[in-house]
Amino acid sequence: AQRVTQPEKLLSVFKGAPVELKCNYSYSGSPELFWYVQYSRQRLQLLLRHISRESIKGFTADLNKGETSFHLKKPFAQEEDSAMYYCASNGGSQGNLIFGKGTKLSVKP
Amino acid sequence: NAGVTQTPKFRVLKTGQSMTLLCAQDMNHEYMYWYRQDPGMGLRLIHYSVGEGTTAKGEVPDGYNVSRLKKQNFLLGLESAAPSQTSVYFCASSPGTGGFYEQYFGPGTRLTVT
């Protein structure tokens, strides 16, 4: 079965520090990767997708096919970045996305 | 567009009771999904549908049933609720395959089974 791994359940940083949330995928086909964000008690929202190569809210993510990784990065964390972050990949047997278990980012003042 | 909506937002059930959660989308998406979200478990796929009249099992389908009689609606049923089904339930939809994998999520339903 295809898998998306987010090794950190919780990541705690201070405001202004760099942030990297790790994500590894197993899909061996043509990968399509996403990062979703969920603020407290809200719905999941798409943060960015590797196809668009956009930078949203200062976050970027680069697809590394050699390492099968799609790590999310931000050079200077803000308190409002505190949220749950989910990495997702295509590769589901019926065209569905596969989600990682999520990383809770806590940015301290 | 309202996007993806879910009703109800909150519900408390007693063990053994039944209920149906409704998901509606107005984006003409082919695919619809039901997930449950539990602490430390992330999002787990319960059931999904690749089109009107079709449903399929996901990762954790036991104790749930679904129906997709209309393209815009995807219903999740609990026939005999159990405390283990206490969770937050999210519905999502997506345009389909062929590179259109982005999923759009509803606001969630918080269900407590006592």
Interface residues (C-beta under 8 A of the other chain):
Chain A: K9 E32 F34 Y36 Q42 R43 L44 Q45 L46 R49 I51 Y86 A88 N90 Q94 G95 N96 L97 F99 G100 K101 G102
Chain B: Y31 Y33 Y35 G40 M41 G42 L43 L45 Y48 V50 A56 G58 F90 A92 S94 G96 T97 G99 Y101 E102 Q103 Y104 F105 G106 P107 G108
